[in-house]
């Protein structure tokens, strides 16, 4: 399946809808949201009304009933436009939170929660990371103790995207502290509730419009019916969805790289220096030609991965390779492209500057590059 057959005329119509939504409802206001540190709830409802949330979720649960390639279109267009606040928030809603509920939630939970997420009435977050446990999910200490018809949850999570906005949280907890990975479970918390507290909106170096928070749980009661799957299956469930998440991040990284290269080429054709344009210099041509070749290779790899995902055949090892290659390339592209803008590239009013700071999280989120290398190395040296 090539890019020509990966998307058809229906995708083109959806892509145009996304572009108009960005132009009308996001781009004029995103600077203010960067200053506010959060995207307004009204935008979520507008996106839901247009079918931009949980697009590939079955219609019976409020979704669009499409396949995942429509999600890919949304990810590409949002990140190409550089609107990182809603781009990241919507990805978490549709690519991370909703899939866990759809796969392992009870029928009652799915019918109660998913339609409202698709309409933008509920905002979701996924809470794995803790102060003492980043990529090592086996080391989490947030505990959930079964008491009658409830779980009593105590602990802390950190770096939680959508943390200030969220109404539902897929939480990784320890239901049996003695079993390591086998003691990890997933629970859906519906907040606010007694025992739940949001920390401050964390001050990040980039993606300022994306709210990111600490979350605190002090004997917070969650109905036992909100357990996803069975006790002790949480770690295995997380592993089955990581390939999906890493592929989504690859789509984002390649889209940002493509947009940054395109903007840089246009800028170098206009910026004059030493009697000509920057584009006239051989160094400019060689650097940008090299980036073009590497981005093209990354695009082919990413589209292949999307094809494999659509066939339910995307291997976790290939997903690790994909994330490593694409997120490293994203960082390289925005860095080298920024250089051609000179001092302007250091000004946040220029898209390349924001792309530069926003890109840094790509090598950390969804599994740090070191974790990806570890996964790959185990296969290389087996």
Secondary structure, DSSP 8 states (H G I E B T S, - for coil): --HHHHS-HHHHHHHHHHHHHIIIIITTTHHHHHHHTS--HHHHHHHHHTT-SSTTS-GGGTS----THHHHHHHHHHHHTT-HHHHHHHHIIIIIIHHHHHHHS-HHHHHHHHHHHHTTSS-EEEE--BTTBSS-GGG---EEEEETTEEEEEEEEEEEETTTT-SEEEEEEES-TTSGGGGEEEEEEESS-TTEEEEEE---SS-TTS-EEEEEEEEEEEEGGGEESSTT-HHHHHHHHHHHHHHHHHHHHHHHHHHHHHHHHHHHHH-EETTEEGGGSHHHHHHHHHHHHHHHHHHHHHHHHHHHHHTT---HHHHHHHHHHHHHHHHHHHHHHHHHTGGGGGSTTSHHHHHHHHHGGGGTTTS-HHHHHHHHHHHHT-
